[in-house]
Amino acid sequence: MKTIKCVQPRKHKKTVSMSDSEKAAFERYCQKYKITNQSELIRRVLLNHIYEQTIADYPTLWSKQELAKWGCL
């Protein structure tokens, strides 16, 4: 996957709290897939989820039932 470099500096911080088991699972994942930049992983996953949800919530001309009937969902 190609990494896109951010032109603007990242100056805003958010803190995430994890339980011991969540932290262990996250660290195992990073170790298994040789993730060295955990911040980039969290940013990528979070923003991908936000993007997909935004696309799914975008208004359409047809209802969900009509789209499902036509096989679009």
MDTraj code that builds the backbone (N, CA, C; nanometers):
import mdtraj as md
import numpy as np

residues = "MET LYS THR ILE LYS CYS VAL GLN PRO ARG LYS HIS LYS LYS THR VAL SER MET SER ASP SER GLU LYS ALA ALA PHE GLU ARG TYR CYS GLN LYS TYR LYS ILE THR ASN GLN SER GLU LEU ILE ARG ARG VAL LEU LEU ASN HIS ILE TYR GLU GLN THR ILE ALA ASP TYR PRO THR LEU TRP SER LYS GLN GLU LEU ALA LYS TRP GLY CYS LEU".split()
xyz = np.array([
    [0.0843, -0.1168, 0.0000],
    [0.0000, 0.0000, 0.0000],
    [0.0889, 0.1231, 0.0000],
    [0.0575, 0.2183, -0.0866],
    [0.1362, 0.3399, -0.0989],
    [0.1027, 0.4367, 0.0137],
    [0.2046, 0.4900, 0.0772],
    [0.1858, 0.5869, 0.1845],
    [0.1886, 0.7266, 0.1257],
    [0.0881, 0.8055, 0.1601],
    [0.0811, 0.9443, 0.1147],
    [0.1334, 1.0324, 0.2270],
    [0.2311, 1.1126, 0.1950],
    [0.2884, 1.2020, 0.2943],
    [0.1990, 1.3232, 0.3142],
    [0.1788, 1.3594, 0.4385],
    [0.0955, 1.4740, 0.4738],
    [0.1757, 1.6026, 0.4537],
    [0.1169, 1.6978, 0.3839],
    [0.1844, 1.8247, 0.3590],
    [0.1779, 1.9123, 0.4831],
    [0.0657, 1.9067, 0.5539],
    [0.0488, 1.9885, 0.6733],
    [0.1049, 1.9148, 0.7950],
    [0.1696, 1.9872, 0.8854],
    [0.2184, 1.9223, 1.0069],
    [0.1019, 1.8787, 1.0954],
    [0.1206, 1.7687, 1.1628],
    [0.0165, 1.7189, 1.2549],
    [0.0430, 1.7794, 1.3922],
    [-0.0450, 1.8697, 1.4334],
    [-0.0235, 1.9371, 1.5602],
    [-0.1327, 1.9099, 1.6617],
    [-0.2363, 1.8351, 1.6235],
    [-0.3460, 1.8031, 1.7146],
    [-0.3309, 1.6599, 1.7638],
    [-0.3481, 1.6408, 1.8927],
    [-0.3306, 1.5085, 1.9517],
    [-0.4605, 1.4576, 2.0105],
    [-0.4791, 1.3266, 2.0039],
    [-0.5887, 1.2560, 2.0687],
    [-0.5264, 1.1400, 2.1452],
    [-0.5853, 1.1060, 2.2561],
    [-0.5360, 0.9965, 2.3381],
    [-0.6372, 0.8830, 2.3353],
    [-0.5865, 0.7610, 2.3228],
    [-0.6717, 0.6427, 2.3204],
    [-0.6378, 0.5570, 2.4416],
    [-0.7399, 0.5173, 2.5162],
    [-0.7191, 0.4274, 2.6302],
    [-0.7542, 0.2856, 2.5877],
    [-0.6709, 0.1914, 2.6290],
    [-0.6926, 0.0507, 2.5966],
    [-0.6833, -0.0322, 2.7234],
    [-0.7589, -0.1413, 2.7242],
    [-0.7448, -0.2363, 2.8342],
    [-0.6154, -0.3149, 2.8105],
    [-0.5756, -0.3927, 2.9094],
    [-0.4536, -0.4724, 2.8953],
    [-0.4638, -0.5686, 2.7778],
    [-0.5801, -0.6324, 2.7613],
    [-0.5949, -0.7289, 2.6522],
    [-0.5985, -0.6595, 2.5155],
    [-0.6594, -0.5416, 2.5074],
    [-0.6605, -0.4672, 2.3815],
    [-0.5193, -0.4232, 2.3442],
    [-0.4453, -0.3759, 2.4416],
    [-0.3076, -0.3330, 2.4179],
    [-0.2218, -0.4503, 2.3724],
    [-0.2380, -0.5646, 2.4365],
    [-0.1618, -0.6835, 2.3994],
    [-0.1956, -0.7272, 2.2568],
    [-0.3245, -0.7254, 2.2216],
    [-0.3663, -0.7641, 2.0864],
    [-0.3098, -0.6671, 1.9828],
    [-0.3144, -0.5380, 2.0135],
    [-0.2607, -0.4367, 1.9220],
    [-0.1108, -0.4560, 1.9017],
    [-0.0389, -0.4782, 2.0098],
    [0.1059, -0.4978, 2.0003],
    [0.1411, -0.6261, 1.9254],
    [0.0629, -0.7342, 1.9476],
    [0.0860, -0.8588, 1.8731],
    [0.0661, -0.8354, 1.7235],
    [-0.0390, -0.7621, 1.6885],
    [-0.0670, -0.7316, 1.5483],
    [0.0496, -0.6536, 1.4866],
    [0.0930, -0.5495, 1.5564],
    [0.2029, -0.4673, 1.5054],
    [0.3309, -0.5481, 1.4907],
    [0.3563, -0.6359, 1.5843],
    [0.4758, -0.7189, 1.5787],
    [0.4659, -0.8191, 1.4629],
    [0.3506, -0.8835, 1.4494],
    [0.3308, -0.9840, 1.3445],
    [0.3487, -0.9236, 1.2056],
    [0.2917, -0.8053, 1.1831],
    [0.2966, -0.7426, 1.0512],
    [0.4060, -0.6367, 1.0391],
    [0.4970, -0.6354, 1.1367],
    [0.6147, -0.5469, 1.1350],
    [0.5756, -0.3996, 1.1158],
    [0.4751, -0.3574, 1.1927],
    [0.4306, -0.2178, 1.1923],
    [0.5235, -0.1411, 1.2847],
    [0.5930, -0.0436, 1.2313],
    [0.6834, 0.0353, 1.3148],
    [0.6228, 0.1702, 1.3535],
    [0.5300, 0.2189, 1.2737],
    [0.4663, 0.3471, 1.3027],
    [0.3217, 0.3208, 1.3444],
    [0.2989, 0.3040, 1.4728],
    [0.1661, 0.2718, 1.5230],
    [0.0686, 0.3876, 1.5056],
    [0.1161, 0.5099, 1.5135],
    [0.0294, 0.6265, 1.4925],
    [-0.0271, 0.6270, 1.3514],
    [0.0558, 0.5946, 1.2542],
    [0.0102, 0.5907, 1.1154],
    [-0.0953, 0.4824, 1.0970],
    [-0.0760, 0.3673, 1.1595],
    [-0.1737, 0.2589, 1.1507],
    [-0.3080, 0.3022, 1.2086],
    [-0.3061, 0.3609, 1.3257],
    [-0.4305, 0.4050, 1.3902],
    [-0.4990, 0.5115, 1.3054],
    [-0.4221, 0.6080, 1.2550],
    [-0.4776, 0.7130, 1.1685],
    [-0.5410, 0.6530, 1.0436],
    [-0.4684, 0.5618, 0.9793],
    [-0.5167, 0.5019, 0.8548],
    [-0.6464, 0.4240, 0.8768],
    [-0.6502, 0.3431, 0.9821],
    [-0.7696, 0.2628, 1.0108],
    [-0.8877, 0.3533, 1.0472],
    [-0.8631, 0.4513, 1.1312],
    [-0.9694, 0.5422, 1.1745],
    [-1.0257, 0.6227, 1.0571],
    [-0.9380, 0.6828, 0.9788],
    [-0.9851, 0.7663, 0.8684],
    [-1.0497, 0.6825, 0.7583],
    [-1.0038, 0.5592, 0.7397],
    [-1.0679, 0.4701, 0.6431],
    [-1.2110, 0.4390, 0.6879],
    [-1.2282, 0.4130, 0.8173],
    [-1.3619, 0.3864, 0.8705],
    [-1.4523, 0.5090, 0.8528],
    [-1.4004, 0.6265, 0.8831],
    [-1.4775, 0.7499, 0.8684],
    [-1.5163, 0.7698, 0.7218],
    [-1.4245, 0.7471, 0.6297],
    [-1.4514, 0.7609, 0.4869],
    [-1.5615, 0.6648, 0.4426],
    [-1.5494, 0.5370, 0.4803],
    [-1.6493, 0.4377, 0.4407],
    [-1.7864, 0.4705, 0.4980],
    [-1.7915, 0.5159, 0.6223],
    [-1.9192, 0.5523, 0.6845],
    [-1.9793, 0.6742, 0.6163],
    [-1.8957, 0.7697, 0.5789],
    [-1.9438, 0.8890, 0.5092],
    [-2.0043, 0.8518, 0.3747],
    [-1.9394, 0.7631, 0.3011],
    [-1.9914, 0.7176, 0.1728],
    [-2.1234, 0.6430, 0.1928],
    [-2.1300, 0.5580, 0.2947],
    [-2.2518, 0.4809, 0.3209],
    [-2.3674, 0.5715, 0.3625],
    [-2.3394, 0.6807, 0.4318],
    [-2.4433, 0.7716, 0.4797],
    [-2.4827, 0.8786, 0.3780],
    [-2.4112, 0.8836, 0.2683],
    [-2.4358, 0.9873, 0.1691],
    [-2.5767, 0.9715, 0.1119],
    [-2.6527, 1.0793, 0.1030],
    [-2.7899, 1.0661, 0.0521],
    [-2.7918, 1.0264, -0.0956],
    [-2.8908, 0.9460, -0.1316],
    [-2.9066, 0.9054, -0.2707],
    [-3.0464, 0.9454, -0.3175],
    [-3.0709, 0.9274, -0.4448],
    [-3.2021, 0.9584, -0.5002],
    [-3.3042, 0.8503, -0.4679],
    [-3.2534, 0.7304, -0.4280],
    [-3.3417, 0.6177, -0.4038],
    [-3.3293, 0.5687, -0.2609],
    [-3.4332, 0.5037, -0.2126],
    [-3.4306, 0.4498, -0.0766],
    [-3.3435, 0.3238, -0.0728],
    [-3.3071, 0.2819, 0.0480],
    [-3.2271, 0.1600, 0.0626],
    [-3.3019, 0.0386, 0.0093],
    [-3.4345, 0.0361, 0.0258],
    [-3.5145, -0.0761, -0.0231],
    [-3.5083, -0.0843, -0.1756],
    [-3.5159, 0.0319, -0.2436],
    [-3.5087, 0.0327, -0.3892],
    [-3.3700, -0.0112, -0.4365],
    [-3.2670, 0.0385, -0.3712],
    [-3.1315, 0.0000, -0.4087],
    [-3.1085, -0.1492, -0.3882],
    [-3.1605, -0.2033, -0.2763],
    [-3.1465, -0.3461, -0.2487],
    [-3.2232, -0.4284, -0.3536],
    [-3.3404, -0.3815, -0.3917],
    [-3.4211, -0.4527, -0.4914],
    [-3.3466, -0.4620, -0.6250],
    [-3.2704, -0.3595, -0.6588],
    [-3.1952, -0.3576, -0.7833],
    [-3.0578, -0.4211, -0.7702],
    [-3.0254, -0.4677, -0.6489],
    [-2.8955, -0.5338, -0.6270],
    [-2.7798, -0.4384, -0.6127],
    [-2.8065, -0.3168, -0.5732],
    [-2.6998, -0.2162, -0.5593],
    [-2.6388, -0.2132, -0.4197],
    [-2.6983, -0.2809, -0.3245],
    [-2.6433, -0.2787, -0.1887],
    [-2.5749, -0.4076, -0.1567],
])
top = md.Topology()
chain = top.add_chain()
for i, resn in enumerate(residues, 1):
    res = top.add_residue(resn, chain, resSeq=i)
    for name in ("N", "CA", "C"):
        top.add_atom(name, md.element.get_by_symbol(name[0]), res)
traj = md.Trajectory(xyz[None], top)
